[in-house]
Every structure is written in C-alpha cells, then in structure tokens.
Amino acid sequence: MTETKKPFEVGIYSFVELTPDPITGVTLSPEERMGNLMETIELADQVGLDVFGLGEHHRPDFISSSPVTILAAAAAKTKNIRLSTAVTVLSSDDPVRVFQDFATLDLLSKGRAEIMAGRGSFIESFPLFGYDLNDYNELFSEKLDLLLKLRETEIITWTGKHRPALFEQGIYPRPFQEKMPVWIAVGGTPESVVRAGTLGLPMALAIIGGMPERFAPLTDLYRASAAEAGHDPADIQLSINSHGFIGDDSKQAADDYFPSFQQMMNKIGKERGWSGITRQQFEGSRSLRGSDFVGTSDEVIEKILFQHKIFSHGRFLIQLGIGTIPHAKMMRAIELLGTKVAPVVRKEISG
C-alpha cells in the first residue's frame, strides 16, 4: 500500500436534515436548524477538525439545496477548516456557475474551498433543472470535463452537447488557490473509480454499508488506474466517508444515534424497495468490521486505524448523526472527534 505523505485529515459532513425528533416528534424550524448547523461548523473549526462538507439535496427533509451559500456564511465565522460540498450534483448544474461560486467562496475563505463533485444519491435535481435522467452518465462526464478546464484556464473555448459552447470567454473571479481542489465522490461504481484515477483527481469513497474489506478492490483499482494514466499513486488523495456518532459511553452513543438513523434509513429504504434496519443489524454495523462509526472515542479511533490498514487513505469524513439528534449531544460528538479522536489518529498515521 502507498504510504500517506500528507498529514491525515479528519472532518465532518452533513446533509442538514430537517426531520422530526424520533423521540419527541418535534421538528425544528428551518431557521433554528440552520442556526444549529452554523454552531457545529464553528465548533468543528475551533476543535481543530480539517474539513466540513455539506451535501446538496432538493427534498423537504433537507435544507441544504444551496451548500455554497451556507459555506460562504461559514467562511466568515471560521479560520482554518476547509469548506467542501458532499456532494455538488454536477450533472444537473452549470459548471461555469459552480466554478464561479466556489472561486468566490475560495476568496472569502482565503483558500479553504473545495468542490466534491458527484452524481448524487437522489434524482430530484434532474427534472427540477430540466435534465433528462437518460443522460445521467453523459451529463456528469461532459460537465466534469468543463469544470476541470475552467480550473486550468481563465479564457476558455469549449464545445459540448448539453451546454452552449464557449468561445474565448473569460471566467471570473479566479480563486485564491492556484488549483482549487476538485474531488470525485463515488459510491462503489467501478467506472467512477477508474475515471477519478485516470484523471488523477482525489476520490471520496462512501462506505455506508457492508464490510470495509469489500471496498478494497475499488481503492486498488483507483490507484492502478492513476498509475496507468501516468499519475504517481503517492500523490493522489483518498477519503473514506462514513456514518457515525461519538459519545462518552458506547451504549449511550448507540441509543442516541439509532432512533433517528433507523427513522431516516427506513424512510429512504421504503422509497427504494429496501427492507428496514433492525437494532441487531445496527449493532453489527458498528462493530469493528462494520461500516458505522458509533461508540466512544477509543472505539472510533480503533476503527479508523483498522480501516487505514485496508485503504491507506489520507482523509476520513464522518456524517455525525443521521436525521435529528439533540443539538447538545451533536456538539459533544464534534468536541470528542476534534479533541480525542483526531489527534490520536493523526499521530498514529502521520507520525
């Protein structure tokens, strides 16, 4: 496995759910939920976490349809943490506007912006913005090509199928960073993994179910594709993105996390024809060889280090809580991640 050269990074991502508390049945107002989110981003920065990512969704149970707007507000309240999407649904967006938005964010944050581009786990954005789902793969490939060209040059000439052509047009503003990071988010499709490796782009692999060892062939494929395309596998970045929650007591952390996790996953499962998740299945998923990082700081540390032996990744992002968890408990989980988990894994992995 490739040795990690850069310091190991630990961060958080959120989809900013707006769902009823599974215990009380109370749903926060959108402004309360947004206020809580901003407090979590500020705390993540204060406790030394490396990245905060926001998902993009266009559904009533999420309020992050415009992640870059939220990240711009966060830029004014934070100093060091990198600000990313998780993900930008590039297939149904305009790459020119995406680049301009993130270049602006990069200026506001003095070089802390990242784009995590993906095809999205939901499809609402396609009819919303007038795109045909039959063009799902072609849209992403073409728009990623344009986005990368925009990053490389100020004056661009470009022709594609799904967007009007550009002829010697300037794209402004230019970002603070010389080369603003563009990550590719994948959920397990080999073609997406090969694309990321061939382009030499950093890849974020979502592991939200199953045993982590099952995903090792994908990370091997990523590095092999990069090497075949002439990229040094030691220079490309890999992130593992997973679900989880941290508390001072293992059982209490699980008890705090499971009701909202079950509520959200069963709702999505019903839409997609999946069976519901049981507490027994959940307990298996939070074991060392499961996908969920739920427990004490020590348990989460052990699991990150266990997976690092498999993937040799350089970044770990955790979606702390699925659905609605009391804000005070969420803040405590962020504090533990930043002050207990991150320092240990950085020391163990990066030396």
C-alpha positions in Angstrom: 0.0 0.0 0.0 1.1 3.6 -0.7 2.4 5.4 2.4 0.5 8.5 3.4 2.7 11.6 3.0 0.4 14.4 3.9 -0.9 14.7 7.5 -4.0 12.6 8.0 -7.2 14.7 7.8 -10.3 14.2 9.9 -13.6 16.0 9.2 -17.4 16.1 9.2 -20.1 16.2 6.6 -23.8 16.9 6.9 -26.9 16.8 4.8 -28.6 19.2 7.1 -31.7 17.1 7.7 -35.0 18.7 8.8 -36.8 15.8 10.3 -38.9 15.1 13.4 -37.1 14.1 16.6 -37.8 10.4 16.7 -38.4 10.6 20.5 -40.4 13.9 20.9 -41.8 14.2 17.4 -40.8 17.8 17.3 -39.3 19.3 14.1 -37.1 22.4 14.4 -37.9 25.4 12.3 -35.6 25.8 9.3 -34.0 28.9 10.8 -33.3 27.0 14.1 -31.8 24.1 12.2 -29.6 26.5 10.2 -28.5 28.2 13.3 -27.5 24.9 14.9 -25.6 24.0 11.8 -23.6 27.2 11.9 -22.7 26.5 15.5 -21.5 23.0 14.6 -19.3 24.3 11.8 -17.8 27.0 14.1 -17.1 24.3 16.8 -15.5 22.0 14.2 -13.1 24.7 13.3 -12.4 25.6 17.0 -11.5 22.0 17.9 -9.1 21.6 15.0 -11.0 19.5 12.5 -9.7 19.7 9.0 -12.8 19.7 6.8 -16.6 20.4 6.9 -18.6 19.2 4.0 -22.3 19.9 3.1 -24.5 17.7 0.9 -26.8 19.1 -1.8 -30.4 17.9 -1.7 -33.7 19.2 -3.1 -36.2 17.4 -0.8 -38.4 18.6 2.1 -36.4 16.7 4.7 -33.2 18.6 3.9 -32.4 22.3 3.8 -29.1 22.3 2.0 -30.1 22.8 -1.6 -27.5 25.6 -1.8 -24.5 24.4 0.1 -22.1 27.0 -1.2 -24.3 29.8 0.2 -24.1 28.2 3.7 -20.3 27.6 3.3 -19.8 31.3 2.4 -21.5 32.2 5.7 -19.3 29.7 7.5 -16.2 31.2 5.9 -16.8 34.4 7.8 -17.1 32.5 11.1 -14.2 30.2 10.8 -10.4 30.5 10.4 -8.8 27.2 9.4 -11.3 24.5 8.5 -11.6 23.5 4.8 -15.1 24.1 3.4 -16.4 21.5 0.9 -19.5 20.1 -0.6 -20.5 16.5 -0.1 -21.5 16.5 -2.9 -22.2 19.1 -5.6 -24.6 17.3 -8.0 -22.6 18.4 -11.1 -24.8 16.5 -13.6 -27.7 18.9 -13.0 -25.7 22.1 -12.5 -23.8 24.5 -14.7 -20.1 24.1 -14.4 -19.4 27.7 -15.1 -21.7 28.8 -12.2 -20.2 26.1 -10.0 -16.7 27.3 -10.6 -17.7 31.0 -10.1 -19.5 30.2 -6.8 -16.6 28.2 -5.4 -14.0 30.7 -6.6 -15.9 33.3 -4.7 -16.0 31.0 -1.6 -12.3 30.5 -2.0 -11.7 34.2 -2.0 -13.9 34.7 1.1 -12.2 31.9 2.9 -8.6 32.7 1.8 -8.1 29.4 0.1 -10.2 26.9 2.0 -12.8 26.0 -0.6 -13.1 22.5 -2.2 -15.5 21.0 -4.7 -16.6 17.4 -4.2 -18.4 16.6 -7.4 -20.7 13.6 -7.8 -23.8 12.4 -9.5 -25.9 12.5 -6.3 -27.8 9.8 -4.4 -31.2 11.3 -5.2 -32.7 12.3 -8.6 -34.9 15.3 -7.8 -32.4 17.9 -9.2 -32.7 16.5 -12.7 -36.3 17.4 -13.5 -36.0 20.4 -11.3 -33.3 21.9 -13.5 -34.6 20.4 -16.8 -32.2 17.5 -17.4 -33.0 14.0 -18.7 -32.1 11.1 -16.4 -31.4 9.1 -19.5 -28.3 11.3 -19.9 -27.2 10.6 -16.3 -23.6 9.4 -17.1 -23.0 11.6 -20.2 -24.0 14.7 -18.3 -21.5 14.1 -15.5 -18.6 13.2 -17.8 -19.2 16.3 -20.0 -19.7 18.7 -17.1 -16.7 17.4 -15.2 -14.6 18.0 -18.3 -15.7 21.6 -18.5 -15.2 22.2 -14.8 -11.6 20.9 -14.9 -10.9 23.1 -17.9 -12.3 26.1 -16.1 -9.9 25.4 -13.3 -7.0 25.4 -15.7 -7.5 28.5 -17.8 -9.0 31.9 -17.4 -10.0 32.3 -21.1 -11.8 29.2 -22.4 -13.1 27.8 -25.7 -15.2 24.7 -25.2 -17.9 22.8 -27.0 -20.2 20.1 -25.6 -23.6 18.6 -26.1 -25.5 19.6 -23.0 -24.5 23.2 -22.6 -24.0 26.2 -25.0 -20.5 26.4 -26.4 -17.9 28.9 -25.0 -15.6 30.8 -27.4 -12.7 32.7 -25.9 -14.7 33.8 -22.9 -13.2 34.8 -19.5 -14.4 33.1 -16.4 -14.3 35.3 -13.2 -13.4 35.6 -10.4 -10.4 33.4 -10.2 -9.9 31.5 -6.9 -7.4 32.3 -4.2 -5.8 28.8 -4.6 -3.8 28.3 -7.7 -5.6 25.0 -8.2 -8.8 24.7 -6.3 -9.3 21.0 -5.3 -11.9 19.1 -7.2 -12.7 15.7 -5.6 -14.8 12.9 -7.2 -17.3 11.3 -4.9 -18.1 7.7 -5.6 -20.4 5.2 -4.1 -18.9 1.9 -5.4 -19.3 2.1 -9.2 -16.0 0.8 -10.8 -16.4 3.2 -13.8 -16.5 6.2 -11.5 -13.4 4.9 -9.6 -11.5 4.5 -12.9 -12.5 8.0 -14.0 -11.1 9.5 -10.8 -7.9 7.6 -11.0 -7.4 8.2 -14.7 -7.8 12.0 -14.2 -5.6 12.0 -11.2 -8.3 13.5 -9.0 -8.7 13.0 -5.3 -11.5 10.5 -4.6 -14.0 10.2 -1.8 -15.4 6.7 -1.3 -18.7 6.4 0.6 -18.8 3.3 2.8 -22.2 3.3 4.4 -23.0 -0.4 4.5 -21.2 -3.7 4.4 -17.8 -4.8 5.5 -15.0 -2.4 4.6 -12.8 -5.2 3.2 -15.3 -5.5 0.3 -14.3 -2.0 -0.9 -10.5 -2.7 -1.0 -10.6 -3.7 -4.7 -12.1 -0.3 -5.5 -9.3 1.6 -3.8 -6.7 -0.7 -5.5 -8.4 -0.1 -8.9 -8.3 3.7 -8.2 -4.5 3.6 -7.6 -3.9 1.3 -10.5 -5.9 3.5 -12.9 -4.0 6.5 -11.7 -0.6 4.7 -12.3 -1.7 3.5 -15.7 -2.6 7.1 -16.7 0.9 8.3 -15.6 0.0 9.8 -12.2 2.0 8.9 -9.1 -0.3 7.0 -6.8 1.5 8.5 -3.8 0.3 12.0 -4.9 -3.4 11.3 -5.2 -5.7 11.6 -2.2 -8.3 9.1 -1.0 -11.0 9.9 1.6 -13.3 7.4 3.3 -16.7 8.9 4.1 -19.0 7.1 6.5 -21.8 7.4 9.0 -21.4 7.5 12.8 -21.7 9.2 16.2 -19.5 9.6 19.2 -20.3 9.8 22.9 -18.7 9.4 26.3 -20.4 6.0 26.7 -20.7 3.4 23.9 -24.2 2.2 24.6 -25.5 5.7 25.2 -24.0 6.8 21.9 -25.7 3.9 20.1 -29.0 4.7 21.9 -28.8 8.4 21.0 -27.9 7.6 17.3 -30.1 4.6 16.4 -33.7 6.0 16.6 -33.0 8.9 14.1 -30.8 6.6 12.0 -33.5 4.0 11.8 -36.2 6.6 11.0 -34.2 8.1 8.1 -32.9 4.9 6.6 -36.3 3.2 6.8 -37.9 6.1 5.0 -35.3 6.1 2.2 -35.4 2.3 2.1 -39.1 2.3 1.6 -38.7 4.6 -1.4 -36.1 2.3 -2.9 -37.5 -1.0 -2.0 -35.1 -1.9 0.8 -36.0 -3.7 3.9 -35.9 -1.8 7.2 -32.9 -1.9 9.6 -33.1 -3.6 12.9 -31.2 -2.8 16.1 -29.4 -6.2 15.8 -28.3 -5.3 12.3 -27.2 -1.9 13.5 -25.1 -3.4 16.3 -23.3 -5.5 13.8 -22.7 -2.4 11.6 -21.0 -0.6 14.5 -18.6 -3.5 15.2 -15.0 -3.2 14.1 -15.7 -4.8 10.7 -18.9 -2.9 10.1 -19.5 0.3 8.3 -20.8 2.6 11.0 -18.5 4.5 13.4 -20.7 4.6 16.5 -19.3 4.5 20.0 -16.7 6.1 22.2 -13.7 8.0 21.1 -11.5 4.9 21.6 -13.8 2.7 19.5 -13.8 5.2 16.7 -10.0 5.6 16.8 -9.6 1.8 16.6 -11.9 1.6 13.7 -10.3 4.4 11.7 -6.9 2.8 12.2 -8.3 -0.6 11.3 -9.6 0.7 8.0 -6.4 2.6 7.3 -4.6 -0.7 7.2 -7.0 -1.7 4.4 -7.2 1.5 2.4 -4.1 3.6 3.4 -6.4 6.7 2.9 -5.4 10.2 3.9 -8.7 11.6 4.9 -11.7 10.4 7.0 -15.0 12.2 7.0 -17.9 11.2 9.2 -21.6 12.2 9.0 -22.2 12.7 12.7 -25.8 11.6 13.2 -28.4 10.8 10.6 -31.7 12.6 11.0 -32.3 14.6 14.1 -30.2 14.3 17.3 -30.3 16.8 20.1 -28.0 19.7 19.4 -26.1 19.5 22.7 -25.2 15.8 22.0 -24.1 16.7 18.5 -21.9 19.4 19.8 -20.3 17.0 22.3 -19.7 14.5 19.5 -17.9 17.1 17.5 -15.8 18.1 20.5 -14.8 14.4 21.0 -14.0 14.0 17.4 -11.7 17.1 17.4 -10.1 16.8 20.8 -9.9 13.0 21.3 -10.1 11.1 18.0 -8.3 13.4 15.5 -5.1 13.9 17.5 -4.6 10.2 18.1 -5.2 9.1 14.5 -3.1 11.9 13.1 -0.2 10.8 15.4 -0.6 7.1 14.6 -0.9 7.5 10.9 1.2 10.5 10.0 3.8 10.2 12.7 
